Amino acid sequence: MSPKVLLAALVGLSAVVLAAPADAQRKRDRSGGQVTACSRYGHGCMTVPLRQGRFDAEYRLPNGTWMPCKQSCKDAIREDVIDYWETLNERAGSGRR
């Protein structure tokens, strides 16, 4: 086997091995279960159920409404629920709290 073929095989194999944990975490986050998110401003933590939605993972609010997780379920819960007002201030560029 030539060195170029061996190198290409090793690079391809390493890409699969390195991608597997991230892919497994993504599948675990989107397959159901629950996730816990904590405030950056001392408002405590919240554990909510997850499910696979039509397009992406979703988390359930206490009133029963299912919301999309966007990129990260933890960040979505923290920004949209736990630290809602602080997130609005950050996005508006306001230093007021």
Buried (B, 14 or more C-beta within 10 A) or exposed (E): EEEEEEEEEEEEEEEEEEEEEEEEEEEEBBEEEEBEBBBEEEBEEBEBEBEEBEEBBBBBEEEEEBBBBEEBBBEBBBBBBBBEEBBEBEEEEEEEE
